[in-house]
Amino acid sequence: MTPQQDRHDPRTAPWLDRAAQTATRKLGEYGAFFRTAVRNPRMVGAATPTSAAVAATVAQVVPTTGSPVVVELGPGTGSLSNGIHERLPHGARHIGIELGEGMVEHLREHKPWLEVVHADAGDLLALLDKLGIAQVDAVISSIPWSLMPGDAQDHVLHQAAAALSPQGAFTALTYLPAGQTPGGRRFRNRLEHVFDEVLTHTTWRNVPPILHYICRRPLR
Ligand SMILES: C[S@@+](CC[C@H](N)C(=O)[O-])C[C@H]1O[C@@H](n2cnc3c(N)ncnc32)[C@H](O)[C@@H]1O
């Protein structure tokens, strides 16, 4: 086969290689996610990672200048992490606090730029102290808030609020239907007690749709 023929042969075309690489990467990501979700459904609270549309919305609170610190609570296999990473300026810190061991292994292998901490979001302030971080510019959380008991919601929320810089933003994701469950309603109520400003946004391009809370100005 000549190089000319080779370019037009779908079996050897570069796009086919790229498509195969993307499919392999996606399968690896879904596999790691799904295995942890099956073993511990309440901890993961989802069967698949969130979509690129959700990641694009989440990334909007990420500062693009200075040396910001961004913390992700529950990065999973990192479906939100790439969008955050792409916006961050050189010199920023991007920390992921993840409880699932399989997720942590996946992140360490595939997202070497992420500072992955295998820990509970409930230990946020102590973890930041260990990392030498006094304040953070954004906390992006996708832990299963609506499945958590009220005291656990409060425990993490108060630490996230205490860690934020004065201009900082706290964001939380839940499934839109989960917002109507007792746990989801309790979470919204807690947010309004902890933050002066609580905005919402829905991303419809995810199954199921995602409800974003974007919160600022902790009520100290
Ligand atoms: C719904 S998944 C979201 C994953 C990913 N961010 C996404 O959007 O696809 C929730 C993630 O939070 C992690 N998680 C649950 N509770 C946690 C906790 N207390 N501390 C840290 N991670 C937690 C789970 O292991 C899981 O990876």
The ligand as a Tripos MOL2 file, in Angstrom:
@<TRIPOS>MOLECULE
LIG
   27    29     1     0     0
SMALL
NO_CHARGES

@<TRIPOS>ATOM
      1 C1        -21.0140   11.3890   42.4510 C.3       1 LIG1
      2 S1        -19.2880   10.9440   42.4640 S.3       1 LIG1
      3 C2        -18.6450   12.3630   41.5810 C.3       1 LIG1
      4 C3        -17.3670   12.0700   40.8640 C.3       1 LIG1
      5 C4        -16.8880   13.1350   39.8580 C.3       1 LIG1
      6 N1        -16.5350   14.3700   40.4890 N.3       1 LIG1
      7 C5        -17.9200   13.3890   38.7860 C.2       1 LIG1
      8 O1        -18.4510   14.4930   38.7290 O.co2     1 LIG1
      9 O2        -18.1860   12.4770   37.9970 O.co2     1 LIG1
     10 C6        -18.8720   11.2320   44.1600 C.3       1 LIG1
     11 C7        -17.4010   11.0290   44.5090 C.3       1 LIG1
     12 O3        -17.1790   11.4790   45.8420 O.3       1 LIG1
     13 C8        -16.3790   10.5300   46.5500 C.3       1 LIG1
     14 N2        -16.6920   10.7080   47.9820 N.ar      1 LIG1
     15 C9        -17.8460   10.3760   48.6240 C.ar      1 LIG1
     16 N3        -17.7880   10.7640   49.8990 N.ar      1 LIG1
     17 C10       -16.5870   11.3720   50.0650 C.ar      1 LIG1
     18 C11       -15.9420   11.9860   51.1670 C.ar      1 LIG1
     19 N4        -16.5440   12.0510   52.3610 N.pl3     1 LIG1
     20 N5        -14.7080   12.4950   51.0010 N.ar      1 LIG1
     21 C12       -14.0960   12.4300   49.7800 C.ar      1 LIG1
     22 N6        -14.6480   11.8480   48.7040 N.ar      1 LIG1
     23 C13       -15.8830   11.3320   48.8390 C.ar      1 LIG1
     24 C14       -16.8040    9.2000   45.9410 C.3       1 LIG1
     25 O4        -15.8320    8.2030   46.1510 O.3       1 LIG1
     26 C15       -16.9630    9.5800   44.4690 C.3       1 LIG1
     27 O5        -15.7470    9.4860   43.7870 O.3       1 LIG1
@<TRIPOS>BOND
     1     1     2 1
     2     2     3 1
     3     2    10 1
     4     3     4 1
     5     4     5 1
     6     5     6 1
     7     5     7 1
     8     7     8 2
     9     7     9 1
    10    10    11 1
    11    11    12 1
    12    11    26 1
    13    12    13 1
    14    13    14 1
    15    13    24 1
    16    14    15 ar
    17    14    23 ar
    18    15    16 ar
    19    16    17 ar
    20    17    18 ar
    21    17    23 ar
    22    18    19 1
    23    18    20 ar
    24    20    21 ar
    25    21    22 ar
    26    22    23 ar
    27    24    25 1
    28    24    26 1
    29    26    27 1
@<TRIPOS>SUBSTRUCTURE
     1 LIG1         1 GROUP 0 **** ****
